[in-house]
Amino acid sequence: MAQQSKSKAARKTSAWFQKHSNDPHVKRAQKEGKRSRAAFKLTEILDEHDLKVSHHTVVVDLGCAPGSWSVELAKRVGPAGKVIGIDLLPLDGINGVTLIQEDFDTAEGQALLVEALEGRRVDLVVSDMAPEMSGDKLVDQMRMINLNEMTLYFARQYLKPGGNILMKTFMGEGYDSFRKELGLSFKPIKNIKPAASRKSSAEFFLLGRNFTPE
Ligand SMILES: C[S@@+](CC[C@H](N)C(=O)[O-])C[C@H]1O[C@@H](n2cnc3c(N)ncnc32)[C@H](O)[C@@H]1O
């Protein structure tokens, strides 16, 4: 039985590798020296939705490892801007980016982010965080919505009025009420599935503009 389930798992892994190595975005990421194919999701959203990230912009990148979003953001904000990234995992340093290895969903993680801001308010909060998948759809969905709620809670405290938020989420339990909650602070809100996001993946992104404090 153990032998049988092992070979099933091995078959699944090999199918994933096959799909991954044939993925055009993976090939392009390797060719262009990106840390991951996720870079194209962010650049596509920024460019196609005219989300201004320019010099002086302050951005917080939640769930930043291996760092492809932070690399793209740092290029755009230049030395007068600021990019702060946080992740549970360690990652190689990025010029112009303050990296924090901590759990965003803890008081310690958020205190380190606030310290790194050095009193500046944030123009854009981005989150590509996803929970570690347990295999239980409902549990994973609730964990995703929890990360979304924590992201919104953080943004409400540290975004500039007029600032923007971009976060990954999944459709399912808790999504509708979370979107309503997001709508109390941001208008308009858009659901985005970038071309670089696999069709087979349940992920999509919520873009909220023009933060209005309560
Ligand atoms: C899809 S990856 C992000 C890829 C990244 N945007 C890039 O371009 O390289 C999702 C990341 O979210 C991180 N993550 C998930 N939950 C987190 C949490 N509570 N605190 C910090 N990071 C978290 C994971 O460790 C993982 O590295």
The ligand as a Gaussian input file, in Angstrom:
#p B3LYP/6-31G(d) Opt

LIG

0 1
 C        3.796000      32.414000      -4.754000
 S        5.014000      32.730000      -3.564000
 C        5.420000      34.409000      -3.881000
 C        6.229000      34.647000      -5.107000
 C        6.754000      36.070000      -5.175000
 N        5.682000      37.011000      -5.432000
 C        7.774000      36.221000      -6.252000
 O        7.485000      36.890000      -7.238000
 O        8.888000      35.699000      -6.117000
 C        4.076000      32.851000      -2.070000
 C        4.921000      33.132000      -0.856000
 O        4.065000      33.491000       0.225000
 C        4.759000      33.152000       1.405000
 N        3.860000      33.196000       2.580000
 C        2.735000      32.469000       2.779000
 N        2.207000      32.764000       3.985000
 C        3.000000      33.715000       4.540000
 C        2.979000      34.417000       5.776000
 N        2.031000      34.186000       6.694000
 N        3.957000      35.315000       6.031000
 C        4.932000      35.531000       5.117000
 N        5.007000      34.899000       3.927000
 C        4.063000      33.992000       3.643000
 C        5.322000      31.774000       1.095000
 O        6.396000      31.437000       1.942000
 C        5.740000      31.935000      -0.376000
 O        7.119000      32.203000      -0.499000

